[in-house]
Amino acid sequence: MTSRFHFAHAFWFRVPLKLLVITMAAFALVSLAPAFTEGTASDRERALFGIGVALAFIVMGSVLLAAINESYIDLDDRALAVRFEGFFGLVVPLADIAEVRMVDPRPRWRYRLGLSSDFRERVCASHGGQIVELRLAAPVPAQLWPRRLAVRRLWLGVPDAGAFIAELRRRSPAPRALALPASG
């Protein structure tokens, strides 16, 4: 049976994006309305193009909002699968997890705002919550556009970090080999 852990909700991003999409749509319609009521034929053509641009922006914003909702960690008896937004996914065999620990990164705000990386070996996926570091025994290839990384450290911001670590330890093939040092 698979256990699923969700990342914190990205309210810091979702609310401004919704406001931006609504404001853009309202501004586009209000500013383009005179072209349809009292403008010439060329004004109407430009207005239709403007409405097309506004609709494309609304569609892209809606797709991005839907992609943000797809953030979770699935944990079964063989592997840990991370799906963060619509932009990052990674599957790590449980046997490849060498160490699990809580980390307190500095500056904290930098690691609370989505997906980040050091572009060498670490990927951080977080919208808040305590950050759990997984150190991997063997690098796992991952696509973090535009680069491919050999991930050796994975930072996951999980709201219920204690339950996540306990479940990870319970499902690990060799739970005693899975080191759980204190926070640091």
Phi and psi in degrees as a GROMACS rama.xvg file:
@    title "Ramachandran Plot"
@    xaxis  label "Phi"
@    yaxis  label "Psi"
@TYPE xy
-93.6726  134.571  THR-2
-98.835  137.257  SER-3
-118.341  130.729  ARG-4
-118.174  133.74  PHE-5
-101.446  149.597  HIS-6
-78.141  162.89  PHE-7
-62.0241  153.26  ALA-8
-72.1504  142.589  HIS-9
-90.4489  57.7974  ALA-10
-62.3696  -32.1862  PHE-11
-61.3877  -22.6726  TRP-12
-106.675  -39.683  PHE-13
-65.2666  -44.4114  ARG-14
-63.9516  -50.757  VAL-15
-61.3901  -35.2781  PRO-16
-66.4544  -41.6902  LEU-17
-62.0124  -44.5806  LYS-18
-61.8874  -40.2181  LEU-19
-63.8319  -43.663  LEU-20
-64.8218  -45.3583  VAL-21
-64.8044  -43.8329  ILE-22
-63.652  -43.1738  THR-23
-62.2828  -43.7007  MET-24
-63.7513  -45.4368  ALA-25
-64.5716  -44.8566  ALA-26
-62.2414  -42.0533  PHE-27
-62.8057  -46.2551  ALA-28
-67.705  -41.2952  LEU-29
-68.2198  -41.7355  VAL-30
-75.3383  -24.3834  SER-31
-93.8633  -12.7987  LEU-32
-59.2021  -41.039  ALA-33
-60.8224  -29.6177  PRO-34
-64.1034  -30.2129  ALA-35
-84.1811  -26.1301  PHE-36
-91.5594  -39.7903  THR-37
-133.773  10.5884  GLU-38
-91.7538  173.918  GLY-39
-84.9343  179.513  THR-40
-62.9876  -40.1403  ALA-41
-69.4168  -32.1868  SER-42
-63.557  -39.1139  ASP-43
-67.4385  -38.246  ARG-44
-63.0309  -44.9564  GLU-45
-63.8787  -37.4133  ARG-46
-65.4558  -40.95  ALA-47
-63.3213  -39.8641  LEU-48
-62.5994  -43.8048  PHE-49
-61.3535  -40.1861  GLY-50
-66.1782  -37.8887  ILE-51
-61.3922  -43.2091  GLY-52
-63.2245  -44.2849  VAL-53
-62.4716  -41.841  ALA-54
-66.2007  -38.7533  LEU-55
-61.9898  -41.4985  ALA-56
-62.6321  -42.4559  PHE-57
-64.2944  -42.4069  ILE-58
-64.3841  -45.6593  VAL-59
-64.0176  -41.6856  MET-60
-62.729  -39.7078  GLY-61
-66.2749  -40.869  SER-62
-62.952  -42.5639  VAL-63
-63.2272  -41.4441  LEU-64
-63.2333  -39.2662  LEU-65
-67.0311  -38.2803  ALA-66
-65.4668  -33.8536  ALA-67
-65.9266  -29.3937  ILE-68
-72.6609  -12.5549  ASN-69
-92.8546  70.1719  GLU-70
-133.667  111.65  SER-71
-160.253  168.068  TYR-72
-124.351  124.323  ILE-73
-103.514  133.423  ASP-74
-128.549  118.606  LEU-75
-123.52  -167.675  ASP-76
-74.6593  -11.5608  ASP-77
-112.862  -34.2066  ARG-78
-149.483  161.931  ALA-79
-112.654  122.109  LEU-80
-113.766  124.507  ALA-81
-107.416  129.224  VAL-82
-126.833  112.194  ARG-83
-118.214  114.507  PHE-84
54.097  -153.543  GLU-85
-98.5874  11.5232  GLY-86
-114.273  -12.1532  PHE-87
-147.456  134.672  PHE-88
-145.306  148.644  GLY-89
-155.906  139.6  LEU-90
-120.196  125.493  VAL-91
-121.304  121.633  VAL-92
-62.3853  138.031  PRO-93
-60.5643  -30.7503  LEU-94
-65.5359  -20.0807  ALA-95
-88.5721  -3.35109  ASP-96
-86.5589  114.235  ILE-97
-92.7241  -31.5376  ALA-98
-153.355  144.125  GLU-99
-131.298  132.6  VAL-100
-156.568  159.224  ARG-101
-83.2106  140.897  MET-102
-125.915  153.627  VAL-103
-123.997  85.9681  ASP-104
-71.6225  152.739  PRO-105
-123.755  135.961  ARG-106
-73.896  139.043  PRO-107
-58.3018  -43.2204  ARG-108
-57.3459  -31.6446  TRP-109
-64.4416  -29.0746  ARG-110
-103.743  15.6789  TYR-111
-111.081  -0.051927  ARG-112
-111.738  43.4765  LEU-113
108.212  -131.368  GLY-114
-106.677  128.79  LEU-115
-142.962  165.127  SER-116
-155.117  159.781  SER-117
-95.1922  4.86156  ASP-118
60.5543  17.649  PHE-119
-122.987  -61.1067  ARG-120
-145.165  -6.34217  GLU-121
-118.019  138.692  ARG-122
-126.602  134.362  VAL-123
-117.564  126.087  CYS-124
-121.834  113.227  ALA-125
-160.511  142.996  SER-126
-122.934  16.3427  HIS-127
131.707  176.925  GLY-128
89.6462  174.576  GLY-129
-73.2571  144.797  GLN-130
-97.8867  126.451  ILE-131
-105.802  128.872  VAL-132
-99.3697  130.809  GLU-133
-110.678  120.015  LEU-134
-98.2097  129.127  ARG-135
-100.396  142.331  LEU-136
-70.5679  -35.7743  ALA-137
-127.619  142.66  ALA-138
-65.1007  142.766  PRO-139
-112.92  124.763  VAL-140
-69.5605  139.64  PRO-141
-145.229  148.03  ALA-142
-98.8445  118.626  GLN-143
-125.956  92.5948  LEU-144
-48.6611  130.826  TRP-145
-97.1795  13.7016  PRO-146
-114.21  159.017  ARG-147
-104.585  134.922  ARG-148
-119.287  152.026  LEU-149
-100.05  93.4761  ALA-150
-74.3624  124.06  VAL-151
-113.763  -22.491  ARG-152
-131.56  133.337  ARG-153
-126.247  121.26  LEU-154
-103.569  125.327  TRP-155
-123.437  122.772  LEU-156
-89.0851  97.934  GLY-157
-112.415  128.077  VAL-158
-58.3805  -38.5058  PRO-159
-108.123  69.7903  ASP-160
-63.4922  -37.2493  ALA-161
-61.5968  -45.198  GLY-162
-67.0084  -37.3779  ALA-163
-62.7548  -46.8999  PHE-164
-64.3605  -42.0878  ILE-165
-62.6939  -42.636  ALA-166
-67.8687  -39.5429  GLU-167
-62.4815  -42.3907  LEU-168
-67.7154  -38.906  ARG-169
-64.616  -37.0888  ARG-170
-89.1093  -10.8115  ARG-171
-61.9317  139.699  SER-172
-59.7917  -33.6607  PRO-173
-131.316  80.8558  ALA-174
-59.2221  -27.3054  PRO-175
-74.8202  -25.767  ARG-176
-78.5013  -16.3929  ALA-177
-81.3455  101.254  LEU-178
-71.8113  138.334  ALA-179
-128.634  73.4471  LEU-180
-68.5897  163.84  PRO-181
-65.4234  163.024  ALA-182
-56.7077  148.552  SER-183
